[in-house]
């Protein structure tokens, strides 16, 4: 049974919630986590981690089937989706078990049930402890998000959200993905490379619409090589689940697929939290209003992650969790500069970016300078057979400031971090351009992009 009082109670055990709880315990707070589902939240059980597990399977399969270009003949290569499912499930079990172990190691109580906040900043727990109220000095709301259907559709049958797609036990022969943002593009890249015929539909004029236009175009060229038909400006007029297949009508065209994955948006999971009764202010799009320390309008209650403004990213939620509990402990905290939080799409090649796109920088009135380098300009991508993609830096010419970094490449998720750190330490593109990089390494493309921005590109 849970205690009657805690210094800190976190509602939700995803990457924001469990990190907040561990940091609170490290700071000497008696801490509990209330979780209505599985430990690790949706990210570890349904979204980020299952997605990356299947994407890794696609990476390995592509490497094996392309091995001949390296002089390696692998005969009789077959793909077993059941094996991919077993890998996915092992990964989920390992990582969620790790979170549970960290709770135990840090003396954190895990309470099974649905948590809600009261007007006196305590927590009421339903489920196993129906209606029990637990006193708390600090409450952190970390409830994540839920999928939203589009075009009047409902999830069920052959129409699924991304979680149901990643957690499927059978591979569809034909798959339509509605929405080509990060999540939809990842689904298309994974299943396409594993042999599924994929139709990727995006209503806007580019896939990954939040990315710089040059990066989106480079990504689209690579995705189209992966058994994926990319349709931008898609006007989906009807989607009909016949029970045997799904018919999609777009203008004069009708496409028939086995499954439809809707990857067109998510909303804050705040239903049942008791926000209105507790006096917690909610703003646009149903997101909870917070200040730079993640404080809500109700004293002692904090909110983090997908239920507050800012990019819906696991690592952003984790940092917010640290900020919230450190503020509650009386420590000095930092306000997140949200445009400069790195974001990654784990398709192949990966997309990674932070800061302003070229268009955004011009709209903001900067004296813009741009450096662009194809990955094939340096040695390592050629050695590894990963020449596809490019790096683009956006800077302010007057001050040498690094305004944005945009990468589409193998290893992009790792390459972006150098630029993030340079920006955080108030370094500019000129400093990156004069920092010695190892050879041969993918990071040399970052170096060359910085040199291009500074006006003295060597390899290119």
C-alpha positions as CSV (number, residue, x, y, z in Angstrom):
1,X,0.0,0.0,0.0
2,X,1.2,3.5,-0.7
3,X,2.1,5.9,2.1
4,X,-0.4,8.6,3.1
5,X,2.0,11.5,2.2
6,X,4.9,12.0,-0.2
7,X,7.2,14.9,-0.9
8,X,6.7,14.4,-4.6
9,X,4.1,12.4,-6.6
10,X,4.6,12.0,-10.4
11,X,1.6,11.0,-12.5
12,X,2.9,9.1,-15.4
13,X,6.0,7.0,-15.8
14,X,7.2,7.8,-19.4
15,X,10.5,9.5,-20.1
16,X,9.4,12.7,-18.5
17,X,7.8,11.1,-15.5
18,X,10.3,8.5,-14.6
19,X,13.2,10.9,-15.0
20,X,11.4,13.5,-12.8
21,X,10.8,10.8,-10.1
22,X,14.4,9.6,-10.1
23,X,15.8,13.2,-9.9
24,X,13.3,14.0,-7.1
25,X,14.5,10.9,-5.1
26,X,18.1,11.9,-5.7
27,X,17.3,15.3,-4.1
28,X,16.0,13.6,-1.0
29,X,12.3,13.7,-1.7
30,X,10.1,10.8,-0.7
31,X,8.7,10.0,-4.1
32,X,5.9,8.0,-5.7
33,X,4.8,7.4,-9.3
34,X,1.2,6.8,-10.2
35,X,0.8,4.9,-13.5
36,X,-2.4,3.7,-15.1
37,X,-0.7,1.6,-17.7
38,X,2.6,-0.1,-18.0
39,X,5.9,1.2,-16.4
40,X,7.7,3.3,-19.0
41,X,4.6,4.9,-20.4
42,X,3.6,4.9,-24.0
43,X,7.1,5.8,-25.2
44,X,8.7,2.6,-24.0
45,X,5.7,0.3,-24.5
46,X,4.0,1.6,-27.6
47,X,5.8,4.4,-29.4
48,X,9.4,5.4,-29.5
49,X,11.0,2.2,-28.4
50,X,9.0,-0.3,-30.5
51,X,9.4,2.0,-33.5
52,X,13.2,2.1,-33.1
53,X,13.3,-1.7,-32.6
54,X,11.5,-2.3,-35.9
55,X,13.5,0.4,-37.7
56,X,16.7,-1.3,-36.5
57,X,15.5,-4.6,-38.0
58,X,15.0,-2.8,-41.3
59,X,18.5,-1.3,-41.1
60,X,20.0,-4.8,-40.5
61,X,18.0,-6.3,-43.3
62,X,19.0,-3.6,-45.7
63,X,22.7,-4.1,-44.8
64,X,22.5,-7.8,-45.4
65,X,20.6,-7.5,-48.7
66,X,23.1,-4.8,-49.9
67,X,26.1,-6.7,-48.8
68,X,27.1,-7.7,-52.4
69,X,28.4,-4.2,-53.0
70,X,31.0,-4.9,-50.3
71,X,32.0,-8.2,-51.9
72,X,29.9,-10.3,-49.5
73,X,27.5,-12.9,-50.9
74,X,24.7,-13.8,-48.6
75,X,22.6,-16.5,-50.2
76,X,19.1,-17.5,-49.1
77,X,18.5,-14.4,-47.1
78,X,14.9,-14.3,-45.8
79,X,13.0,-12.0,-43.5
80,X,10.8,-13.3,-40.7
81,X,8.5,-10.7,-39.3
82,X,8.0,-13.0,-36.3
83,X,11.7,-12.6,-35.5
84,X,11.3,-8.8,-35.7
85,X,8.4,-9.0,-33.3
86,X,10.5,-11.1,-30.8
87,X,13.3,-8.5,-31.0
88,X,10.8,-5.7,-30.5
89,X,9.3,-7.4,-27.4
90,X,12.7,-8.2,-25.9
91,X,13.7,-4.6,-26.2
92,X,10.5,-3.4,-24.6
93,X,10.8,-5.9,-21.7
94,X,14.4,-5.0,-21.1
95,X,13.9,-1.3,-21.0
96,X,10.7,-1.2,-19.0
97,X,12.3,-3.6,-16.6
98,X,15.2,-1.2,-16.3
99,X,12.9,1.6,-15.3
100,X,11.3,-0.6,-12.7
101,X,14.7,-1.4,-11.3
102,X,15.6,2.2,-11.2
103,X,12.5,2.9,-9.2
104,X,13.5,0.2,-6.7
105,X,17.1,1.4,-6.6
106,X,16.0,5.0,-5.7
107,X,13.3,4.0,-3.2
108,X,10.4,5.2,-5.4
109,X,7.0,3.7,-4.8
110,X,5.0,2.7,-7.9
111,X,1.3,3.0,-7.5
112,X,-1.0,1.3,-10.0
113,X,-4.0,3.3,-10.8
114,X,-5.4,6.5,-12.5
115,X,-4.1,9.6,-10.9
116,X,-5.8,13.0,-10.8
117,X,-5.0,16.3,-9.0
118,X,-7.1,17.9,-6.4
119,X,-7.7,21.6,-5.7
120,X,-5.4,21.5,-2.7
121,X,-2.6,20.0,-4.8
122,X,-2.9,16.4,-3.7
123,X,-3.4,13.3,-5.8
124,X,-6.4,11.1,-5.9
125,X,-5.8,7.6,-7.2
126,X,-8.5,5.5,-8.8
127,X,-8.1,1.9,-10.0
128,X,-6.5,-0.3,-7.3
129,X,-6.9,2.4,-4.7
130,X,-10.3,3.7,-5.8
131,X,-10.8,7.3,-4.7
132,X,-7.9,7.3,-2.2
133,X,-6.4,10.8,-1.7
134,X,-2.6,11.0,-1.1
135,X,-1.1,14.1,0.3
136,X,1.8,15.6,-1.7
137,X,4.1,18.6,-1.3
138,X,4.8,18.5,-5.0
139,X,2.8,17.0,-7.9
140,X,4.3,16.5,-11.4
141,X,1.8,15.8,-14.2
142,X,3.6,13.8,-16.9
143,X,0.7,12.0,-18.7
144,X,1.9,12.2,-22.3
145,X,-0.3,12.2,-25.4
146,X,-2.9,10.2,-27.3
147,X,-3.4,9.7,-31.0
148,X,-6.0,11.8,-32.8
149,X,-7.9,10.4,-35.9
150,X,-8.4,12.6,-38.9
151,X,-11.0,13.1,-41.6
152,X,-13.8,11.8,-39.4
153,X,-12.1,8.4,-39.1
154,X,-12.1,6.2,-36.0
155,X,-9.3,3.8,-35.0
156,X,-10.2,0.1,-35.2
157,X,-10.2,-2.8,-37.6
158,X,-7.8,-2.0,-40.4
159,X,-7.5,1.6,-39.5
160,X,-4.8,2.0,-36.9
161,X,-2.7,4.5,-35.0
162,X,1.1,4.4,-35.1
163,X,1.3,2.4,-31.8
164,X,-1.0,-0.4,-33.2
165,X,1.1,-0.4,-36.4
166,X,4.4,-0.8,-34.5
167,X,2.9,-3.4,-32.2
168,X,1.4,-5.5,-35.0
169,X,2.3,-9.2,-35.0
170,X,1.8,-9.6,-38.8
171,X,3.4,-7.6,-41.6
172,X,0.9,-6.0,-44.1
173,X,1.7,-6.5,-47.8
174,X,0.2,-3.1,-48.6
175,X,0.2,-0.2,-46.2
176,X,-1.0,3.4,-46.5
177,X,0.3,6.0,-44.0
178,X,-1.7,9.2,-43.7
179,X,0.6,11.9,-42.4
180,X,4.3,12.2,-43.4
181,X,5.6,14.0,-40.3
182,X,8.3,12.3,-38.3
183,X,6.1,9.4,-37.1
184,X,4.6,8.6,-40.5
185,X,7.9,8.8,-42.3
186,X,9.4,6.4,-39.8
187,X,6.6,3.9,-40.4
188,X,7.0,4.2,-44.2
189,X,10.8,3.8,-44.1
190,X,10.7,0.8,-41.8
191,X,7.9,-1.2,-43.5
192,X,9.0,-0.3,-47.0
193,X,12.5,-1.6,-46.5
194,X,11.0,-4.8,-45.0
195,X,9.1,-5.5,-48.2
196,X,5.7,-3.9,-47.6
197,X,4.3,-1.8,-50.5
198,X,3.8,1.6,-48.8
199,X,1.7,4.6,-49.8
200,X,2.9,7.7,-47.9
201,X,0.3,10.5,-48.0
202,X,0.9,14.1,-46.9
203,X,-1.6,16.9,-47.4
204,X,1.1,19.6,-47.4
205,X,3.6,20.1,-50.2
206,X,6.5,18.4,-48.5
207,X,7.1,15.4,-46.2
208,X,8.4,16.1,-42.7
209,X,6.8,19.6,-43.0
210,X,8.6,21.0,-40.0
211,X,12.0,20.5,-41.5
212,X,14.0,22.8,-43.8
213,X,12.8,22.4,-47.4
214,X,16.2,21.3,-48.7
215,X,16.3,18.6,-46.0
216,X,12.8,17.4,-46.8
217,X,13.5,17.1,-50.5
218,X,16.7,15.1,-49.9
219,X,14.8,12.8,-47.5
220,X,11.9,12.3,-50.0
221,X,14.4,11.2,-52.7
222,X,15.8,8.5,-50.4
223,X,12.4,7.4,-49.0
224,X,11.2,6.9,-52.6
225,X,13.9,4.3,-53.1
226,X,12.5,2.2,-50.2
227,X,9.4,0.6,-51.8
228,X,7.5,3.8,-50.8
229,X,5.2,5.9,-53.1
230,X,5.3,9.4,-51.8
231,X,2.3,11.6,-52.5
232,X,2.4,15.2,-51.3
233,X,-0.5,17.6,-51.6
234,X,-2.7,14.5,-51.1
235,X,-6.4,15.2,-51.0
236,X,-7.8,12.2,-49.3
237,X,-11.6,12.2,-49.9
238,X,-12.6,8.9,-48.4
239,X,-11.2,6.0,-46.5
240,X,-13.4,2.8,-46.4
241,X,-12.6,-0.3,-44.3
242,X,-14.4,-3.1,-46.1
243,X,-13.2,-5.7,-43.6
244,X,-11.0,-7.4,-46.2
245,X,-9.0,-4.3,-47.2
246,X,-9.1,-0.5,-47.1
247,X,-10.1,1.7,-50.1
248,X,-8.6,5.2,-50.2
249,X,-10.1,7.7,-52.7
250,X,-8.0,10.7,-53.8
251,X,-9.5,12.6,-56.8
252,X,-9.8,10.2,-59.7
253,X,-7.6,7.6,-58.0
254,X,-8.5,4.7,-55.7
255,X,-5.9,2.8,-53.8
256,X,-6.6,-0.5,-52.0
257,X,-4.4,-1.5,-49.1
258,X,-4.4,-4.0,-46.2
259,X,-4.0,-1.5,-43.5
260,X,-4.1,2.3,-43.0
261,X,-1.8,3.9,-40.4
262,X,-2.9,7.4,-39.3
263,X,0.1,9.4,-38.2
264,X,-1.4,12.9,-38.5
265,X,-1.3,14.2,-34.9
266,X,-1.7,13.6,-31.2
267,X,-3.3,15.5,-28.3
268,X,-2.6,16.0,-24.7
269,X,-3.8,13.1,-22.4
270,X,-5.5,15.3,-19.8
271,X,-8.9,13.7,-19.7
272,X,-9.8,12.7,-16.1
273,X,-7.0,14.6,-14.5
274,X,-9.4,17.0,-12.8
275,X,-7.7,20.1,-14.1
276,X,-10.8,22.3,-14.2
277,X,-11.9,21.4,-10.8
278,X,-8.4,21.9,-9.4
279,X,-8.0,25.3,-11.0
280,X,-5.2,24.3,-13.4
281,X,-5.3,26.6,-16.4
282,X,-5.4,25.0,-19.8
283,X,-4.5,27.0,-23.0
284,X,-4.5,26.4,-26.7
285,X,-4.9,22.9,-28.1
286,X,-5.8,21.6,-24.6
287,X,-2.2,22.1,-23.4
288,X,-1.5,23.0,-19.7
289,X,-0.1,26.5,-19.2
290,X,3.3,26.5,-17.4
291,X,6.1,29.0,-16.8
292,X,9.8,28.5,-17.5
293,X,10.1,26.3,-14.4
294,X,7.2,24.1,-15.5
295,X,4.9,25.5,-12.7
296,X,1.2,25.4,-13.4
297,X,-1.4,28.0,-12.1
298,X,-1.9,25.8,-9.0
299,X,0.9,26.1,-6.5
300,X,2.8,22.9,-5.9
301,X,1.7,21.4,-9.2
302,X,4.0,21.1,-12.2
303,X,3.4,19.8,-15.7
304,X,5.8,18.4,-18.3
305,X,6.1,16.7,-21.6
306,X,3.4,16.3,-24.3
307,X,0.7,18.0,-22.1
308,X,2.5,21.4,-22.2
309,X,3.6,23.6,-25.1
310,X,6.7,22.8,-27.0
311,X,7.8,19.9,-29.2
312,X,6.4,16.5,-28.3
313,X,9.8,14.8,-27.7
314,X,10.8,12.3,-25.1
315,X,14.1,14.1,-24.3
316,X,12.4,17.4,-24.0
317,X,10.0,15.9,-21.5
318,X,12.9,14.4,-19.5
319,X,14.7,17.8,-19.2
320,X,11.4,19.4,-18.1
321,X,11.0,16.7,-15.5
322,X,14.4,17.6,-14.1
323,X,13.6,21.3,-14.1
324,X,10.3,20.8,-12.3
325,X,11.6,18.8,-9.4
326,X,14.8,20.9,-9.0
327,X,12.6,24.0,-8.8
328,X,10.4,22.3,-6.2
329,X,13.6,21.6,-4.3
330,X,14.6,25.2,-4.4
331,X,17.4,24.9,-6.9
332,X,18.2,27.4,-9.6
333,X,16.8,26.1,-13.0
334,X,17.0,27.0,-16.6
335,X,14.3,27.9,-19.1
336,X,14.3,25.7,-22.2
337,X,14.8,27.5,-25.5
338,X,12.4,25.2,-27.3
339,X,13.3,26.0,-31.0
340,X,16.9,24.8,-30.2
341,X,15.8,21.4,-28.7
342,X,17.2,18.8,-31.2
343,X,14.7,16.7,-33.0
344,X,15.2,13.5,-34.9
345,X,13.3,11.4,-37.4
346,X,14.6,7.8,-37.4
347,X,13.9,6.9,-41.0
348,X,16.8,5.9,-43.3
349,X,18.6,8.1,-43.7
350,X,17.9,9.8,-40.4
351,X,16.8,13.5,-40.2
352,X,18.1,15.6,-37.3
353,X,17.7,19.3,-36.8
354,X,17.6,22.1,-34.3
355,X,17.0,25.8,-34.4
356,X,15.7,27.9,-37.3
357,X,15.2,26.8,-40.9
358,X,16.5,29.1,-43.6
359,X,13.1,30.4,-44.3
360,X,12.4,31.1,-40.6
361,X,15.8,32.8,-40.2
362,X,15.0,35.1,-43.1
363,X,11.5,35.9,-41.8
364,X,13.1,36.8,-38.4
365,X,15.2,39.4,-40.1
366,X,18.6,37.8,-39.8
367,X,21.4,38.5,-42.2
368,X,21.4,34.8,-43.3
369,X,24.3,32.8,-44.5
370,X,23.9,29.2,-45.5
371,X,26.4,26.3,-45.8
372,X,25.4,23.1,-47.6
373,X,27.4,19.9,-48.1
374,X,26.4,16.5,-49.6
375,X,27.5,13.6,-47.4
376,X,29.5,12.2,-50.3
377,X,31.9,15.2,-50.0
378,X,33.8,13.5,-47.2
379,X,35.4,10.1,-47.0
380,X,33.5,8.1,-44.3
381,X,30.1,8.0,-45.9
382,X,31.6,6.6,-49.1
383,X,33.6,4.0,-47.1
384,X,30.4,2.9,-45.3
385,X,28.2,3.0,-48.4
386,X,26.0,5.8,-46.9
387,X,26.5,8.7,-49.3
388,X,22.9,9.7,-49.4
389,X,21.9,13.0,-47.7
390,X,23.3,16.3,-46.8
391,X,24.1,18.8,-44.0
392,X,22.8,22.4,-44.0
393,X,23.8,25.0,-41.5
394,X,22.0,28.4,-41.2
395,X,23.9,31.2,-39.6
396,X,23.8,35.0,-39.0
397,X,26.6,36.6,-41.0
398,X,26.8,39.7,-38.9
399,X,27.4,37.9,-35.6
400,X,28.7,34.5,-36.7
401,X,25.8,32.9,-34.8
402,X,24.7,29.4,-35.5
403,X,20.9,29.7,-36.0
404,X,20.1,26.2,-37.1
405,X,21.5,22.8,-38.1
406,X,19.8,20.4,-40.4
407,X,21.0,17.0,-41.4
408,X,19.7,14.1,-43.4
409,X,22.2,11.2,-43.2
410,X,23.0,8.0,-41.6
411,X,24.0,8.8,-38.0
412,X,22.3,12.1,-38.1
413,X,21.0,11.7,-34.6
414,X,24.6,11.6,-33.4
415,X,25.9,14.2,-35.7
416,X,23.5,16.9,-34.6
417,X,24.7,16.9,-31.0
418,X,28.0,18.6,-31.8
419,X,26.0,21.6,-33.2
420,X,23.7,21.6,-30.3
421,X,26.6,21.8,-27.8
422,X,28.3,24.5,-29.9
423,X,25.2,26.6,-29.8
424,X,24.6,26.0,-26.1
425,X,28.2,27.1,-25.3
426,X,27.7,30.2,-27.4
427,X,30.0,29.0,-30.2
428,X,29.3,30.0,-33.8
429,X,29.8,28.3,-37.2
430,X,33.3,29.7,-37.4
431,X,34.3,28.0,-34.2
432,X,32.9,24.6,-35.5
433,X,34.8,25.2,-38.8
434,X,38.1,25.5,-36.9
435,X,37.6,22.6,-34.5
436,X,39.7,19.6,-35.5
437,X,37.6,16.6,-36.4
438,X,38.8,13.0,-36.7
439,X,39.4,11.4,-40.1
440,X,37.7,9.6,-41.7
441,X,34.5,10.2,-39.8
442,X,30.9,11.2,-40.7
443,X,31.5,14.3,-38.4
444,X,33.8,15.7,-41.1
445,X,30.7,16.6,-43.0
446,X,29.6,18.8,-40.2
447,X,33.0,20.4,-40.3
448,X,32.7,21.1,-44.0
449,X,29.2,22.5,-43.7
450,X,30.6,24.9,-41.0
451,X,33.4,25.9,-43.4
452,X,30.9,26.4,-46.2
453,X,28.9,28.7,-43.9
454,X,32.0,30.6,-43.0
455,X,32.9,30.9,-46.7
456,X,35.8,28.6,-47.2
457,X,34.6,25.1,-48.1
458,X,37.5,22.7,-48.7
459,X,35.8,19.4,-49.8
460,X,33.1,20.4,-52.1
